[in-house]
Amino acid sequence: MVFVWGCLGFLIFYGVIFSFLVWVFVVCLGGCGLEVGYVVWDGYRCRYMYSAGDGVPVIFLHGYSFTSRVWIEIGIPQSLSERNIPFLLVDMPYGRASDCTGKTRAVKTNLMVIDNARGLLGLTREPLLVGASLGGYIALYYGLQYGVSGLLLIAPVGTDDERIVEHYRGRRVPILIVYGEKDRVVELDDLVRFRDRLGYGDIYVYEDARHPAYLDSPDRFREDLLKFYDIVSQRSH
C-alpha cells in the first residue's frame, strides 16, 4: 500500500510539472504572437517559432539535448515581445530531441536550415545569434559564413577551431560568453583562451550554474541578453 501511494504521489507530482510546462507553452504561443511553421531544405523539415518586431532580429540555437522550447520555458519570448524585438527559435538538425525530420551534425546543413528560415521570414538584417553549447559552435560558423551583428554564446564547444579563431580575430564583432561555474562539459580556461586569442569579448560566469547556465539562472540570463541586445543594436545603426 505504501508503495502504491508512493507511485501515485510520484505520478501526480510529475503530472503537475508536465501540465505547467504545457500551460507555459500554450500561453506563450498565444500571448507572444508566435508564428509556428516548418522550414524545408534538401530533405530536412525543421520546426521554427517566430515573432515579428522592429530592430535587429535574434536567432536562438538550442543545445544538443534540448529543443527550441527550452527558450520558452525560461521566458525569453515574453521578455523580447515586451520590447517588440523580432526573434526566431529553430529546432536544429543536430538536436537529439528536436522537431526536425532528418538528423545531422554537419555544419553546412545546419547553417542552411538557419539561412533558409531567415529567407522564408524575410529577415534581411544581420542577426544577433544566441547559441548554447553545440548551438554556440554553429552560431560561430554561421557568423563566419553569413555575418552577424553579435554573438551570445552559452558554454560554446569547438572554440579551438582555427578557422573560427582566424575569422573573428580583430573583427570586433560583439561577443558575450556565458559560463556556468559548475559546468562539467566545457572548461573555463578554454573559453578564456579563445577570448584572449581574439583580443576582445566578455565572459560572464554564473555562480552555482551548470553547463546550460541559462536554465539555472534564467532571470540573470534574460537581463544579460537584453543589455547585450542594446549594445548590439546601437552598434548596428
MINUTOR-514888 format. One record per residue (C-alpha): residue in one letter; x negated, z negated, y negated. Coordinates in nm, 2 decimals. Each point is the difference from the previous one (the first is absolute). Layout:
<pts>
+----+--------+--------+--------+
: aa :     xx :     zz :     yy :
+----+--------+--------+--------+
:  A :      X :      Z :      Y :
...
+----+--------+--------+--------+
</pts>
This chain:
<pts>
+----+--------+--------+--------+
: aa :     xx :     zz :     yy :
+----+--------+--------+--------+
:  M :   0.00 :   0.00 :   0.00 :
:  V :  -0.28 :  -0.08 :  -0.24 :
:  F :  -0.16 :   0.33 :   0.08 :
:  V :   0.32 :   0.19 :  -0.06 :
:  W :   0.05 :  -0.17 :  -0.34 :
:  G :  -0.36 :   0.06 :  -0.08 :
:  C :   0.03 :   0.37 :   0.07 :
:  L :   0.33 :   0.01 :  -0.20 :
:  G :  -0.17 :  -0.16 :  -0.30 :
:  F :  -0.29 :   0.25 :   0.03 :
:  L :   0.24 :   0.29 :   0.00 :
:  I :   0.21 :  -0.13 :  -0.29 :
:  F :  -0.32 :  -0.07 :  -0.21 :
:  Y :  -0.14 :   0.35 :   0.05 :
:  G :   0.35 :   0.15 :  -0.04 :
:  V :   0.03 :  -0.15 :  -0.34 :
:  I :  -0.35 :   0.13 :  -0.10 :
:  F :   0.09 :   0.35 :   0.12 :
:  S :   0.33 :  -0.01 :  -0.18 :
:  F :  -0.17 :  -0.11 :  -0.32 :
:  L :  -0.25 :   0.29 :   0.02 :
:  V :   0.28 :   0.25 :   0.06 :
:  W :   0.19 :  -0.14 :  -0.30 :
:  V :  -0.31 :   0.03 :  -0.22 :
:  F :  -0.05 :   0.36 :   0.12 :
:  V :   0.37 :   0.10 :  -0.06 :
:  V :   0.03 :  -0.17 :  -0.33 :
:  C :  -0.32 :   0.16 :  -0.13 :
:  L :   0.11 :   0.35 :   0.11 :
:  G :   0.31 :  -0.04 :  -0.21 :
:  G :  -0.14 :  -0.22 :  -0.29 :
:  C :  -0.33 :   0.18 :  -0.04 :
:  G :   0.14 :   0.35 :   0.00 :
:  L :  -0.21 :   0.12 :   0.29 :
:  E :   0.03 :   0.35 :   0.12 :
:  V :  -0.07 :   0.01 :   0.38 :
:  G :  -0.11 :   0.32 :   0.17 :
:  Y :  -0.26 :   0.17 :   0.22 :
:  V :  -0.30 :   0.21 :  -0.09 :
:  V :  -0.07 :   0.27 :   0.26 :
:  W :  -0.34 :   0.17 :   0.05 :
:  D :  -0.16 :   0.18 :   0.29 :
:  G :   0.22 :  -0.17 :   0.27 :
:  Y :  -0.02 :  -0.35 :  -0.17 :
:  R :   0.32 :  -0.15 :  -0.13 :
:  C :  -0.05 :  -0.33 :  -0.20 :
:  R :   0.24 :  -0.22 :  -0.19 :
:  Y :  -0.04 :  -0.06 :  -0.37 :
:  M :   0.18 :  -0.22 :  -0.25 :
:  Y :  -0.02 :   0.10 :  -0.36 :
:  S :   0.12 :  -0.14 :  -0.34 :
:  A :  -0.02 :   0.22 :  -0.31 :
:  G :  -0.12 :  -0.14 :  -0.34 :
:  D :  -0.24 :   0.07 :  -0.29 :
:  G :  -0.37 :  -0.02 :   0.00 :
:  V :  -0.28 :   0.01 :   0.26 :
:  P :   0.15 :   0.01 :   0.35 :
:  V :  -0.11 :  -0.26 :   0.25 :
:  I :  -0.04 :   0.11 :   0.37 :
:  F :  -0.02 :  -0.28 :   0.26 :
:  L :  -0.19 :   0.05 :   0.33 :
:  H :   0.06 :  -0.27 :   0.26 :
:  G :  -0.25 :  -0.13 :   0.26 :
:  Y :  -0.03 :   0.11 :   0.36 :
:  S :   0.23 :  -0.27 :   0.14 :
:  F :   0.27 :   0.03 :  -0.27 :
:  T :   0.25 :   0.24 :  -0.14 :
:  S :   0.12 :   0.08 :  -0.36 :
:  R :   0.26 :  -0.28 :   0.03 :
:  V :  -0.27 :  -0.26 :  -0.04 :
:  W :  -0.01 :   0.08 :  -0.37 :
:  I :   0.37 :  -0.07 :  -0.02 :
:  E :  -0.04 :  -0.33 :   0.18 :
:  I :  -0.23 :  -0.13 :  -0.28 :
:  G :   0.22 :   0.12 :  -0.28 :
:  I :  -0.20 :   0.29 :  -0.13 :
:  P :   0.29 :   0.24 :  -0.07 :
:  Q :   0.19 :  -0.26 :  -0.21 :
:  S :  -0.31 :  -0.07 :  -0.21 :
:  L :  -0.07 :   0.37 :  -0.07 :
:  S :   0.37 :   0.09 :  -0.05 :
:  E :   0.04 :  -0.27 :  -0.27 :
:  R :  -0.26 :   0.19 :  -0.20 :
:  N :   0.12 :   0.35 :   0.09 :
:  I :  -0.33 :   0.08 :   0.17 :
:  P :   0.03 :   0.29 :   0.25 :
:  F :  -0.12 :  -0.08 :   0.35 :
:  L :  -0.03 :   0.16 :   0.35 :
:  L :  -0.01 :  -0.19 :   0.33 :
:  V :  -0.11 :   0.22 :   0.29 :
:  D :  -0.01 :  -0.07 :   0.37 :
:  M :  -0.33 :   0.15 :   0.11 :
:  P :  -0.11 :   0.18 :   0.32 :
:  Y :  -0.28 :  -0.25 :   0.05 :
:  G :   0.24 :  -0.29 :   0.03 :
:  R :   0.06 :  -0.15 :   0.34 :
:  A :   0.37 :  -0.08 :  -0.08 :
:  S :   0.07 :   0.24 :  -0.28 :
:  D :   0.32 :   0.21 :  -0.01 :
:  C :  -0.20 :   0.32 :   0.04 :
:  T :   0.04 :   0.26 :   0.27 :
:  G :  -0.36 :   0.07 :   0.11 :
:  K :  -0.28 :  -0.25 :  -0.02 :
:  T :  -0.36 :   0.07 :  -0.11 :
:  R :  -0.28 :  -0.16 :  -0.19 :
:  A :  -0.14 :   0.33 :  -0.10 :
:  V :  -0.07 :  -0.02 :  -0.37 :
:  K :   0.10 :   0.35 :  -0.09 :
:  T :   0.34 :  -0.04 :   0.16 :
:  N :   0.07 :  -0.32 :  -0.18 :
:  L :  -0.11 :   0.14 :  -0.33 :
:  M :   0.23 :   0.30 :   0.04 :
:  V :   0.30 :  -0.22 :   0.08 :
:  I :  -0.06 :  -0.19 :  -0.33 :
:  D :  -0.05 :   0.32 :  -0.20 :
:  N :   0.31 :   0.17 :   0.15 :
:  A :   0.21 :  -0.31 :  -0.09 :
:  R :  -0.13 :   0.02 :  -0.36 :
:  G :   0.08 :   0.37 :  -0.01 :
:  L :   0.35 :  -0.05 :   0.15 :
:  L :   0.08 :  -0.26 :  -0.27 :
:  G :  -0.17 :   0.18 :  -0.29 :
:  L :  -0.26 :  -0.27 :  -0.07 :
:  T :  -0.25 :   0.20 :  -0.20 :
:  R :  -0.18 :  -0.29 :  -0.18 :
:  E :  -0.31 :  -0.14 :   0.18 :
:  P :   0.13 :  -0.31 :   0.18 :
:  L :  -0.12 :  -0.36 :   0.03 :
:  L :  -0.06 :  -0.04 :   0.37 :
:  V :   0.05 :  -0.34 :   0.17 :
:  G :  -0.15 :  -0.01 :   0.35 :
:  A :  -0.03 :  -0.28 :   0.25 :
:  S :  -0.28 :   0.00 :   0.26 :
:  L :   0.00 :   0.35 :   0.16 :
:  G :   0.24 :   0.10 :  -0.28 :
:  G :  -0.27 :  -0.09 :  -0.24 :
:  Y :  -0.24 :   0.23 :   0.17 :
:  I :   0.25 :   0.28 :  -0.01 :
:  A :   0.07 :  -0.07 :  -0.37 :
:  L :  -0.38 :   0.03 :  -0.08 :
:  Y :   0.00 :   0.34 :   0.18 :
:  Y :   0.31 :   0.11 :  -0.18 :
:  G :  -0.16 :  -0.07 :  -0.33 :
:  L :  -0.31 :   0.19 :   0.11 :
:  Q :   0.21 :   0.30 :   0.09 :
:  Y :   0.28 :   0.01 :  -0.26 :
:  G :  -0.09 :  -0.25 :  -0.27 :
:  V :   0.16 :  -0.33 :  -0.09 :
:  S :   0.07 :  -0.21 :  -0.31 :
:  G :  -0.12 :  -0.31 :   0.17 :
:  L :  -0.04 :  -0.18 :   0.34 :
:  L :   0.13 :  -0.34 :   0.10 :
:  L :  -0.15 :  -0.07 :   0.34 :
:  I :   0.08 :  -0.29 :   0.23 :
:  A :  -0.30 :  -0.07 :   0.23 :
:  P :  -0.07 :   0.37 :   0.05 :
:  V :  -0.19 :   0.11 :   0.31 :
:  G :  -0.26 :   0.27 :  -0.01 :
:  T :  -0.16 :  -0.08 :  -0.33 :
:  D :  -0.35 :   0.09 :   0.14 :
:  D :   0.11 :   0.37 :   0.03 :
:  E :  -0.27 :   0.18 :  -0.20 :
:  R :   0.23 :   0.28 :  -0.11 :
:  I :   0.23 :  -0.25 :  -0.16 :
:  V :  -0.29 :  -0.19 :  -0.17 :
:  E :  -0.15 :   0.32 :  -0.13 :
:  H :   0.33 :   0.12 :  -0.14 :
:  Y :   0.10 :  -0.32 :  -0.19 :
:  R :  -0.35 :  -0.11 :  -0.11 :
:  G :   0.00 :   0.02 :  -0.38 :
:  R :   0.35 :   0.15 :  -0.04 :
:  R :   0.15 :  -0.32 :  -0.14 :
:  V :   0.33 :   0.04 :   0.18 :
:  P :   0.18 :  -0.33 :  -0.04 :
:  I :  -0.04 :  -0.19 :   0.33 :
:  L :   0.13 :  -0.34 :   0.09 :
:  I :  -0.07 :  -0.14 :   0.35 :
:  V :   0.21 :  -0.29 :   0.13 :
:  Y :  -0.15 :  -0.21 :   0.28 :
:  G :   0.13 :  -0.29 :   0.20 :
:  E :  -0.23 :  -0.30 :   0.03 :
:  K :   0.09 :  -0.04 :   0.37 :
:  D :  -0.04 :   0.37 :   0.08 :
:  R :  -0.15 :   0.05 :   0.35 :
:  V :   0.01 :   0.38 :   0.00 :
:  V :  -0.20 :   0.10 :  -0.31 :
:  E :  -0.31 :  -0.18 :  -0.13 :
:  L :   0.00 :  -0.09 :  -0.37 :
:  D :  -0.37 :   0.09 :  -0.01 :
:  D :   0.09 :   0.36 :   0.09 :
:  L :   0.24 :   0.02 :  -0.29 :
:  V :  -0.25 :  -0.15 :  -0.24 :
:  R :  -0.26 :   0.25 :   0.11 :
:  F :   0.25 :   0.28 :  -0.05 :
:  R :   0.08 :  -0.11 :  -0.35 :
:  D :  -0.37 :  -0.04 :  -0.08 :
:  R :  -0.08 :   0.35 :   0.13 :
:  L :   0.27 :   0.14 :  -0.22 :
:  G :  -0.12 :  -0.19 :  -0.30 :
:  Y :   0.35 :  -0.11 :  -0.10 :
:  G :   0.33 :  -0.15 :   0.13 :
:  D :   0.15 :  -0.34 :   0.04 :
:  I :   0.06 :  -0.22 :   0.31 :
:  Y :   0.26 :  -0.28 :   0.00 :
:  V :  -0.03 :  -0.25 :   0.28 :
:  Y :   0.33 :  -0.16 :   0.10 :
:  E :  -0.04 :  -0.36 :   0.13 :
:  D :   0.15 :  -0.08 :   0.34 :
:  A :   0.10 :   0.36 :   0.06 :
:  R :  -0.07 :   0.21 :   0.31 :
:  H :  -0.07 :   0.37 :   0.04 :
:  P :   0.34 :   0.11 :  -0.15 :
:  A :  -0.05 :  -0.22 :  -0.30 :
:  Y :   0.30 :   0.14 :  -0.18 :
:  L :   0.22 :  -0.16 :   0.27 :
:  D :  -0.15 :  -0.35 :  -0.04 :
:  S :   0.00 :   0.01 :  -0.38 :
:  P :   0.29 :   0.24 :  -0.10 :
:  D :   0.06 :  -0.15 :  -0.35 :
:  R :  -0.36 :   0.03 :  -0.10 :
:  F :  -0.03 :   0.35 :   0.15 :
:  R :   0.30 :   0.13 :  -0.20 :
:  E :  -0.14 :  -0.16 :  -0.31 :
:  D :  -0.34 :   0.16 :   0.05 :
:  L :   0.16 :   0.33 :   0.08 :
:  L :   0.19 :   0.01 :  -0.32 :
:  K :  -0.30 :  -0.10 :  -0.21 :
:  F :  -0.21 :   0.26 :   0.17 :
:  Y :   0.27 :   0.26 :  -0.05 :
:  D :   0.00 :  -0.07 :  -0.38 :
:  I :  -0.38 :   0.06 :   0.00 :
:  V :   0.03 :   0.33 :   0.19 :
:  S :   0.30 :   0.11 :  -0.21 :
:  Q :  -0.18 :  -0.05 :  -0.33 :
:  R :  -0.31 :   0.18 :   0.13 :
:  S :   0.20 :   0.30 :   0.11 :
:  H :   0.15 :   0.07 :  -0.34 :
+----+--------+--------+--------+
</pts>
